[in-house]
Structures are given as C-alpha cells and as structure tokens.
Amino acid sequence: FVNMAVKFSARGVSDIKAHLVLVSKYRKKVFTDEMLTTIEAVMNKNLEKNGCELIEFNGESDHVHLLFQYLPQQQLSRLLNSMKTATSRVLSKQFEA
C-alpha cells in the first residue's frame, strides 16, 4: 500500500482501512475517463473533510474501487452515504444526460 500511516487521536491509535467497490446500475458502462477523474477528486475531498485519507483509487467504465483509511469514531455507513451523495450531486451537475 502507498501509505501505512497510523492515525493518532486523544484516546488511541488506529489503522482502519476499507476497500469499497461501487458499481453502476446493471453494470452499465457509463463512466468516462473524465468522470472517473471527477469521482476521484470528489471522493478525496470528502474523505479529507472527514479526517480520512484516500490511499488508492481505480475505476473502469462500470465500477470504481477505493481504498481509504478512516477513524474508529466515524460511522462507516454515514461516511459512505456522504461520499456517494456528494459524488452523485457533482456528476449530475457536470455531466447532465
């Protein structure tokens, strides 16, 4: 992995990573290279805003992979919901159908 940094907080030390795969509906090939670049930027910004770190990002026309580090105080479901909402909003604005 690119970064093996340990996260320190007032109460402890952690190194929690999640590998997330997001797939387009029916695995349709909808993502262009420009969209993938935008998705990576939005995800990275959202993770940094929440004190997390994007370690690796990769994508193809029908899915994206993210490997990121987060803190144990964070509720993973809320973090993912925030990331997906922000990405969906930006993609809808930039790449109108």
GROMACS elastic network, one bead per residue, 0.5 to 0.9 nm:
[ bonds ]
;  ai    aj funct       b0    kb
    1     4     6  0.67044   500
    1    55     6  0.74916   500
    1    56     6  0.81123   500
    2    55     6  0.63347   500
    2    56     6  0.75375   500
    3    55     6  0.65310   500
    4    15     6  0.80842   500
    5    15     6  0.74451   500
    6    13     6  0.67757   500
    6    14     6  0.59249   500
    6    15     6  0.51934   500
    6    16     6  0.86752   500
    7    12     6  0.85075   500
    7    13     6  0.57353   500
    7    14     6  0.52510   500
    7    15     6  0.61229   500
    7    16     6  0.86736   500
    7    69     6  0.87769   500
    7    70     6  0.83953   500
    7    71     6  0.72802   500
    8    11     6  0.80747   500
    8    12     6  0.61339   500
    8    14     6  0.65832   500
    8    15     6  0.89831   500
    9    12     6  0.54132   500
    9    13     6  0.62724   500
    9    14     6  0.82663   500
    9    71     6  0.88047   500
   10    13     6  0.85249   500
   14    70     6  0.86869   500
   14    71     6  0.69107   500
   14    72     6  0.71886   500
   15    69     6  0.70334   500
   15    70     6  0.77077   500
   15    71     6  0.77145   500
   15    72     6  0.87236   500
   16    68     6  0.84257   500
   16    69     6  0.55915   500
   16    70     6  0.58404   500
   16    71     6  0.66802   500
   16    72     6  0.71919   500
   17    55     6  0.89735   500
   17    67     6  0.68341   500
   17    68     6  0.54522   500
   17    70     6  0.62514   500
   17    71     6  0.88182   500
   18    66     6  0.78727   500
   18    67     6  0.56886   500
   18    68     6  0.55407   500
   18    69     6  0.64317   500
   18    70     6  0.77870   500
   19    65     6  0.70858   500
   19    66     6  0.56556   500
   19    68     6  0.67129   500
   20    64     6  0.80993   500
   20    65     6  0.57034   500
   20    66     6  0.50856   500
   20    67     6  0.63883   500
   20    68     6  0.82510   500
   21    63     6  0.68912   500
   21    64     6  0.56703   500
   21    66     6  0.64981   500
   21    67     6  0.89525   500
   22    62     6  0.87290   500
   22    63     6  0.55360   500
   22    64     6  0.53527   500
   22    65     6  0.66385   500
   22    66     6  0.84465   500
   23    26     6  0.80890   500
   23    27     6  0.60807   500
   23    28     6  0.86305   500
   23    62     6  0.60548   500
   23    64     6  0.66418   500
   23    65     6  0.89941   500
   24    28     6  0.59514   500
   24    29     6  0.75581   500
   24    30     6  0.73565   500
   24    31     6  0.84523   500
   24    61     6  0.86866   500
   24    62     6  0.55005   500
   24    63     6  0.59696   500
   24    64     6  0.88092   500
   25    28     6  0.61902   500
   25    62     6  0.84543   500
   26    62     6  0.87994   500
   27    30     6  0.84517   500
   27    61     6  0.87058   500
   27    62     6  0.52197   500
   27    63     6  0.72864   500
   28    31     6  0.87250   500
   28    61     6  0.77811   500
   28    62     6  0.55944   500
   28    63     6  0.88820   500
   29    32     6  0.84875   500
   29    60     6  0.81635   500
   29    63     6  0.82154   500
   30    35     6  0.89780   500
   30    61     6  0.56354   500
   30    62     6  0.60812   500
   30    63     6  0.89111   500
   31    34     6  0.79956   500
   31    35     6  0.57129   500
   31    36     6  0.63846   500
   31    59     6  0.84344   500
   31    60     6  0.69440   500
   31    62     6  0.62407   500
   31    63     6  0.77759   500
   32    35     6  0.50698   500
   32    36     6  0.62495   500
   32    37     6  0.87005   500
   32    60     6  0.80864   500
   32    61     6  0.61933   500
   33    36     6  0.50658   500
   33    37     6  0.62731   500
   33    38     6  0.86824   500
   33    59     6  0.87024   500
   33    60     6  0.82202   500
   33    61     6  0.80451   500
   34    37     6  0.51702   500
   34    38     6  0.63108   500
   34    39     6  0.86714   500
   35    38     6  0.50086   500
   35    39     6  0.60458   500
   35    40     6  0.85835   500
   35    91     6  0.72816   500
   35    94     6  0.88799   500
   35    95     6  0.80255   500
   36    40     6  0.61508   500
   36    41     6  0.86270   500
   36    58     6  0.81901   500
   36    59     6  0.64902   500
   36    60     6  0.78573   500
   36    61     6  0.84372   500
   36    64     6  0.79226   500
   37    40     6  0.52176   500
   37    41     6  0.63086   500
   37    42     6  0.87494   500
   38    41     6  0.51364   500
   38    42     6  0.61582   500
   38    43     6  0.85086   500
   38    87     6  0.83066   500
   38    90     6  0.81727   500
   38    91     6  0.76512   500
   39    42     6  0.52326   500
   39    43     6  0.60003   500
   39    44     6  0.84215   500
   39    64     6  0.88162   500
   39    87     6  0.61363   500
   39    88     6  0.88175   500
   39    90     6  0.84122   500
   39    91     6  0.77066   500
   40    43     6  0.52080   500
   40    44     6  0.59807   500
   40    45     6  0.85224   500
   40    57     6  0.66642   500
   40    58     6  0.83012   500
   40    66     6  0.86992   500
   40    87     6  0.89850   500
   41    44     6  0.51656   500
   41    45     6  0.61130   500
   41    46     6  0.85837   500
   42    45     6  0.51573   500
   42    46     6  0.61070   500
   42    47     6  0.85490   500
   42    83     6  0.78729   500
   42    86     6  0.71119   500
   42    87     6  0.59351   500
   42    90     6  0.77824   500
   43    46     6  0.51454   500
   43    47     6  0.60652   500
   43    48     6  0.85683   500
   43    54     6  0.78848   500
   43    66     6  0.87971   500
   43    83     6  0.59956   500
   43    84     6  0.82169   500
   43    86     6  0.79941   500
   43    87     6  0.68454   500
   44    47     6  0.51627   500
   44    48     6  0.61232   500
   44    49     6  0.85434   500
   44    52     6  0.86670   500
   44    53     6  0.72969   500
   44    54     6  0.57817   500
   45    48     6  0.52167   500
   45    49     6  0.61387   500
   45    50     6  0.87548   500
   46    49     6  0.50921   500
   46    50     6  0.64555   500
   46    51     6  0.88906   500
   46    52     6  0.84385   500
   46    79     6  0.87867   500
   46    82     6  0.76976   500
   46    83     6  0.61373   500
   46    86     6  0.76857   500
   46    87     6  0.89682   500
   47    50     6  0.51564   500
   47    51     6  0.63574   500
   47    53     6  0.59443   500
   47    54     6  0.67437   500
   47    68     6  0.81805   500
   47    69     6  0.88266   500
   47    70     6  0.82744   500
   47    79     6  0.81055   500
   47    83     6  0.75539   500
   48    51     6  0.50073   500
   48    52     6  0.51384   500
   48    53     6  0.59584   500
   48    54     6  0.78817   500
   49    52     6  0.73886   500
   50    53     6  0.87816   500
   50    70     6  0.84265   500
   50    74     6  0.85878   500
   50    79     6  0.79122   500
   51    70     6  0.72063   500
   51    71     6  0.75954   500
   52    68     6  0.71297   500
   52    69     6  0.56472   500
   52    71     6  0.69377   500
   53    67     6  0.88240   500
   53    68     6  0.55650   500
   53    69     6  0.52061   500
   53    70     6  0.67716   500
   54    57     6  0.73788   500
   54    66     6  0.73269   500
   54    67     6  0.63055   500
   54    69     6  0.65578   500
   55    66     6  0.76845   500
   55    67     6  0.54720   500
   55    68     6  0.51027   500
   55    69     6  0.70520   500
   56    65     6  0.79542   500
   56    66     6  0.58142   500
   56    67     6  0.50173   500
   56    68     6  0.68673   500
   57    64     6  0.74565   500
   57    65     6  0.56991   500
   57    67     6  0.64708   500
   57    68     6  0.86636   500
   58    63     6  0.87904   500
   58    64     6  0.57899   500
   58    65     6  0.51398   500
   58    66     6  0.66753   500
   59    62     6  0.78468   500
   59    63     6  0.57663   500
   59    65     6  0.58485   500
   59    66     6  0.85861   500
   60    63     6  0.54497   500
   60    64     6  0.62092   500
   60    65     6  0.88141   500
   61    64     6  0.82346   500
   70    73     6  0.86048   500
   70    74     6  0.71839   500
   70    76     6  0.82981   500
   71    74     6  0.56528   500
   71    75     6  0.87821   500
   72    75     6  0.76121   500
   72    76     6  0.86890   500
   74    77     6  0.87472   500
   74    78     6  0.78893   500
   74    79     6  0.72128   500
   75    78     6  0.54986   500
   75    79     6  0.63459   500
   75    80     6  0.88077   500
   76    79     6  0.50445   500
   76    80     6  0.61166   500
   76    81     6  0.85064   500
   77    80     6  0.52328   500
   77    81     6  0.60964   500
   77    82     6  0.85970   500
   78    81     6  0.50245   500
   78    82     6  0.60990   500
   78    83     6  0.85927   500
   79    82     6  0.51599   500
   79    83     6  0.62503   500
   79    84     6  0.87282   500
   80    83     6  0.50118   500
   80    84     6  0.60881   500
   80    85     6  0.84581   500
   81    84     6  0.52399   500
   81    85     6  0.60237   500
   81    86     6  0.85322   500
   82    85     6  0.52452   500
   82    86     6  0.61393   500
   82    87     6  0.85583   500
   83    86     6  0.53509   500
   83    87     6  0.61366   500
   83    88     6  0.85466   500
   84    87     6  0.51690   500
   84    88     6  0.59762   500
   84    89     6  0.85128   500
   85    88     6  0.51902   500
   85    89     6  0.61392   500
   85    90     6  0.87157   500
   86    89     6  0.52038   500
   86    90     6  0.63005   500
   86    91     6  0.86567   500
   87    90     6  0.52663   500
   87    91     6  0.60799   500
   87    92     6  0.84745   500
   88    91     6  0.52131   500
   88    92     6  0.60113   500
   88    93     6  0.85989   500
   89    92     6  0.52485   500
   89    93     6  0.63195   500
   89    94     6  0.87735   500
   90    93     6  0.51860   500
   90    94     6  0.61210   500
   90    95     6  0.83098   500
   91    94     6  0.52236   500
   91    95     6  0.55539   500
   91    96     6  0.76698   500
   92    95     6  0.55381   500
   92    96     6  0.54822   500
   92    97     6  0.79683   500
   93    96     6  0.60052   500
